[in-house]
Each structure stands twice: as structure tokens, then as C-alpha cells.
Amino acid sequence: MSMIGCFYALKDEDLEAIVKAPKRIHRLWSKPPPPKEPSFLGRLFGAQKQSPADQDQWEPSDKPTAFDVDKAWQGIHFLLTGSDWEGDGPLAFILHGGREIPEDLGYGSPHGFTSSEVRVIDAALRDVEASALYERADLSKFTEQEIYPQIWATEPKEQCIGYVTEYFKELKKFVAESAQSGRALIAYIG
């Protein structure tokens, strides 16, 4: 199964609602499931069908904007931080920072950034050029650090680092648009 770097831009109030009730994060991409009928065994012991009023009726106040960087997430993180999994500050936002949302989405918990934190990330990214990332990328270090998706020893730099820097440019644009529109951000690996 692939590990994809996923991002959602949303209103601050929606991020706060998700932080307070982490299961709400699933509402960013789906409607709540209909109430389930209790199992045969459950009915024998008096279980009742859950009424819609018993379910959390929260919905995002505005449609969130989704974006992903496919499998380039760790390559981007590595180019921005020089580390495979570590890092601090705004350039480490793919894997660190913000507030953890304790709801495992496959490869750990997502983390959310308020709109003011997104503006800080945007300011840090503005100083980073994709061409500079491309030039300093060393395929042997990507291979040595086992940076996902581990294509660095088999593909030419133009293809594999080009793939990463193209997604970086799109991510930079997504973060800039989110900052300009005053949106919060959720990041996770799914």
C-alpha cells in the first residue's frame, strides 16, 4: 500500500472542532455513516439501533480543499529539513508541528496548523526555490537514508528528484493559497 502525503485547507473553527473531537476528521471527506442495526447477539441482549440524534452531527462550516503530494512527501521533507524523519520549525510541517489530532489515519496521527501558523509556513517556503532543492539533492543520501519511495538508486535524478520538486512547487502554491485565504491546514500521511 502506498503512503501518500495529504493536506486539507479548512477554516480555523473547523480545525478547532476536529481537535476537540478527532473522529470528526473523517467528515472532511465523507458523510457520517447511517446508524447500524445491532447484531443478532446485540439484539438478544437488548441493544437498540442508534438514533441519528445520538451521532455527532458536526459538519465542516465550509468545504475543505484537499491536496496531496503523492509519494513525494518524504523527499520534500528531506530536502527542506535535511532529515529523514526529524526536524523543527515551519519547514518540517509535513511531519511535525502544529497540534496532533489523535486519530490514526493509516500511518500515524494528522497534525493541524492554525491559519496564523500557515502564514508562518508560507513565509518560510517563499524563501525556498525548487531549483535550489533540485541542485543540492544527492541521490546517494536519499538512498542511504531510505527516503520513501526508495527509487533513488534506480531512476535518473531528472526523473526522481524532478518528481519531488514538481510536487514541492505545487505544495508551496497550495500553502500560499491557504495562507492568503486565511485557512488552517491539516497534514497527514495516508
C-alpha positions in Angstrom: 0.0 0.0 0.0 1.3 3.5 -0.9 2.0 6.2 1.6 0.6 9.5 0.3 1.2 13.0 1.8 -2.2 14.5 2.3 -3.3 18.0 3.2 -6.6 19.8 3.9 -7.1 23.5 4.0 -10.1 24.5 6.2 -11.4 27.2 8.5 -9.8 27.6 11.9 -13.2 26.9 13.6 -13.3 23.6 11.7 -9.8 22.7 12.8 -10.8 23.5 16.4 -13.8 21.3 16.2 -11.7 18.4 14.9 -9.1 18.9 17.6 -11.9 18.7 20.2 -13.4 15.5 18.6 -10.7 13.9 16.5 -13.1 11.4 14.8 -14.6 14.4 13.0 -11.6 14.5 10.7 -13.4 11.7 8.7 -16.1 14.2 7.9 -13.7 16.2 5.7 -14.1 13.5 3.0 -17.3 11.6 3.8 -20.7 11.9 5.3 -21.5 10.2 8.6 -22.4 6.5 8.2 -26.1 5.6 8.7 -26.8 4.2 12.1 -26.1 0.4 12.3 -28.5 -2.2 13.3 -27.3 -4.1 16.3 -26.1 -7.6 15.6 -28.2 -10.6 16.4 -26.3 -11.2 19.6 -26.6 -7.5 20.5 -30.4 -7.6 20.0 -30.6 -10.7 22.3 -29.0 -8.6 25.0 -31.3 -5.6 24.4 -29.1 -3.4 22.2 -31.1 -0.7 20.3 -30.4 0.9 16.9 -28.5 4.1 17.4 -30.7 7.1 16.6 -29.2 9.9 14.3 -29.6 12.2 17.3 -27.0 10.1 19.2 -24.4 10.7 16.5 -22.2 13.7 16.3 -23.9 15.9 13.7 -20.9 18.2 13.1 -20.1 19.1 9.5 -17.4 21.5 8.3 -18.6 25.1 8.1 -17.1 25.4 4.7 -15.9 22.9 2.1 -12.3 22.0 2.8 -9.8 22.0 0.0 -7.8 18.7 -0.4 -4.3 18.3 -1.9 -1.8 15.6 -2.0 1.9 15.2 -2.9 1.6 11.6 -3.8 4.7 9.6 -2.6 6.9 12.7 -2.8 6.2 13.7 0.9 9.3 12.3 2.5 11.6 13.5 -0.3 10.2 17.0 0.1 10.6 16.8 3.9 14.2 15.6 3.4 15.1 18.4 1.0 13.5 21.0 3.3 15.0 19.7 6.6 18.0 17.6 5.8 16.4 14.8 7.9 14.6 11.7 7.1 12.0 11.9 10.0 13.1 14.7 12.3 13.0 18.5 12.0 11.6 21.5 13.7 10.3 24.8 12.6 8.0 25.7 9.8 9.8 23.8 7.1 9.2 20.5 9.0 5.4 20.9 8.7 4.8 17.8 6.6 5.8 15.6 9.6 6.0 17.9 12.6 4.5 20.9 14.3 1.0 22.2 14.9 -1.2 20.2 17.1 -1.6 16.5 16.9 -5.0 15.1 16.1 -5.1 11.7 17.9 -6.9 9.8 15.1 -4.7 7.3 13.3 -5.3 7.6 9.5 -3.1 4.7 8.5 0.4 6.0 9.1 0.1 7.9 12.3 -1.9 10.9 13.6 -2.5 14.0 11.5 -1.5 17.4 12.8 -3.3 20.7 12.4 -2.0 24.2 11.9 -4.0 27.3 12.6 -4.2 30.0 9.9 -1.6 32.1 11.7 0.8 29.0 11.7 0.0 28.5 8.0 1.2 32.1 7.3 4.5 31.3 9.1 4.9 28.1 7.0 4.1 30.1 3.8 6.7 32.8 4.7 9.4 30.1 5.2 8.5 28.4 1.9 8.7 31.6 0.0 12.5 31.6 0.6 12.9 28.1 -0.9 13.2 27.6 -4.6 12.6 24.3 -6.2 15.6 24.7 -8.5 17.9 25.1 -5.4 16.4 22.0 -3.9 17.0 20.1 -7.1 20.6 21.2 -7.4 21.5 20.2 -3.8 19.7 16.9 -3.9 22.2 14.0 -3.6 20.7 10.7 -4.7 23.2 8.7 -2.7 22.0 10.4 0.5 18.3 9.7 -0.4 19.3 6.0 -0.9 21.4 5.9 2.3 18.5 7.4 4.4 16.0 5.1 2.7 13.8 8.1 1.8 10.4 6.9 0.6 9.6 5.7 -2.1 13.2 4.4 -2.4 13.5 4.9 -6.2 16.7 6.9 -5.9 19.2 4.2 -6.9 17.2 3.1 -10.0 16.0 6.3 -11.6 17.9 9.2 -13.0 18.0 12.5 -11.0 15.9 14.3 -13.6 13.0 11.8 -13.0 13.1 11.1 -9.3 14.2 14.5 -7.9 12.2 16.2 -10.7 9.1 14.3 -9.4 9.8 15.6 -5.8 10.5 19.2 -6.8 7.4 19.4 -9.1 5.3 18.3 -6.1 7.1 20.7 -3.9 6.2 23.6 -6.2 2.5 22.5 -6.1 2.6 22.2 -2.3 4.2 25.6 -2.0 1.4 27.1 -4.1 -1.3 25.2 -2.0 0.2 26.6 1.2 0.4 30.1 -0.2 -3.2 30.0 -1.3 -4.3 28.6 2.1 -2.4 31.4 3.8 -3.8 34.1 1.6 -7.3 32.9 2.2 -6.8 32.7 6.0 -7.2 28.9 6.1 -5.9 26.4 8.6 -4.2 23.2 7.4 -4.2 19.6 8.3 -1.3 17.4 7.2 -1.0 13.6 7.4 0.4 10.5 5.7 -2.4 8.3 4.4 
